[in-house]
Amino acid sequence: MAKAQVQLDVHHDAALDYAKTAALASEGFGLPAGSFNPDRLRWLYERAFSSGTTVLGLYAGDRKVGQVALQHQDVQVEGGVARAIGLIDLFILKDFRSRTAIGSLYGEVERFCQQSGIRFIIGVPNEKAAPVNIRYLKLAPFLKLDIRAGLAKPWAMRRLIASRHVGNLGQAGTVDLVARYLPAGGTGLLWTPDRLWQRLNDPSVDYAVHASDRLLLVSTTRLTRRVSHTLLCGLFPRPGVIARPSDVAALTAAACLLHRRPAFLYVGRNDHVPLPGLPLPDRLRPSPMVVQCRDIQPGFEPVSFSRFEILDFDFA
């Protein structure tokens, strides 16, 4: 707990030393040194969602002892686009943790969003953080994401599919390939070809894109509970096209073939496509994967998202 005589203040970190921030985050989350990579942290904060990140630092005098990062995002809603922040990387060093410290950070998040015209605060917390978000920031459960698993069906890949690693395509090739499918329809995070490229240009993750005449799939690989698998990150049908189960099965098979991992996992919600695999029962879910949300601007009708996938936050 923080000592009573220590004064804690919250400041906007206008400039970040990513090496120091990565080291502090590793300490704050109780992880081994080097768990946070400075280059990936720079990408995550500056480019991953194309609109940058506001970092609110918690200070004891001149010493930074915690932070929360507010990732700026654009959300498609009925009637237009609204501003949102994704709540990530909230930590406080062990010796400075207290209700006052947590309340100070969350209070500044709320003030910043109200003063900046942010409409939505979005988070996908772990089990420990979920009740804290509810108590201090009034975030409410919004979506319980599907976690679905299965094995690829090689015989499903009967049609012509472009299946490429993003690193091999580069920016121009990726933007050109995905342009037929974006911006995506429905309600949820706004993805354009350029925004998707920035999201996939992660220095530490090998993403791939798979495209048929009707549907686009983004994939990568993961290790969950010692099982190496293909992770299906996002599905985007062409505008005006109704995707069929066979379209999803074909692209899933292409992704698993490219990554050489026949088992796959899908995490998300997408009302615009038939989802792959079978849902895992709650007892087998490796994470709650519950999206929390708060609409902090008065006078709007309640909203729902027709799509929110693992691509839409910092897990994938």
Buried (B, 14 or more C-beta within 10 A) or exposed (E): EBEEEBEBEBEEBEEBEBBEBBBBBBBBEEEEEEEBBBEBBBBBBBBBBBBEBBBBBBBBEEEBBBBBBBBBBBBBBEEEEBBBBBBBBBBBBEEBBBEEBBEBBBEBBBEBBEEEEBBBBBBBBEEEBBEBBBEBBEBEEBBEBBBBBBEBEEEBBEEEBEBBBBBEBEBEBBBEBBEBBBBBBEBBBBBBBBBBBBBBBBEEBBBBBBBBEBBBBBBBBBEBEEEEBBBBBBBBBBEEBEBBEBBBBBBBBBBBBBBEBBBBBBBBBBEBBBBBBEEBEEEEBEBBBBBBBBBBEEEEEEBBBBBBBBBBBBBB
